[in-house]
Amino acid sequence: MINKFREFIKKYKNLNLILSGISLIYIWRGVWSLTDMFTFGEYDPAHFWSYLIPLVLSFTYIYINDYKLKELIHTD
């Protein structure tokens, strides 16, 4: 199933670029927000899960994508 997903993503490079960018933003948001939550002591279970779930999904997408983020680096 993972191989089929990888083939699908390779076929649509623009979709891969968009999903990789969104994943990076969600990773940044999740780490930042969870750090704030635990640093400043304002733990709220609803917010905790709204930060953790996209963070885990984003790491999963990046892992399935073989950590290939070369598409995001523009070198001329």
Secondary structure as the mmCIF struct_conf table of DSSP 4:
data_model
#
loop_
_struct_conf.conf_type_id
_struct_conf.id
_struct_conf.beg_label_comp_id
_struct_conf.beg_label_asym_id
_struct_conf.beg_label_seq_id
_struct_conf.end_label_comp_id
_struct_conf.end_label_asym_id
_struct_conf.end_label_seq_id
HELX_RH_AL_P HELX_RH_AL_P1 ILE A 2 LYS A 11
HELX_RH_AL_P HELX_RH_AL_P2 LYS A 13 PHE A 40
TURN_TY1_P TURN_TY1_P1 GLY A 41 GLY A 41
HELX_RH_AL_P HELX_RH_AL_P3 PRO A 45 ILE A 64
TURN_TY1_P TURN_TY1_P2 ASN A 65 TYR A 67
HELX_RH_3T_P HELX_RH_3T_P1 LYS A 70 LEU A 72
#
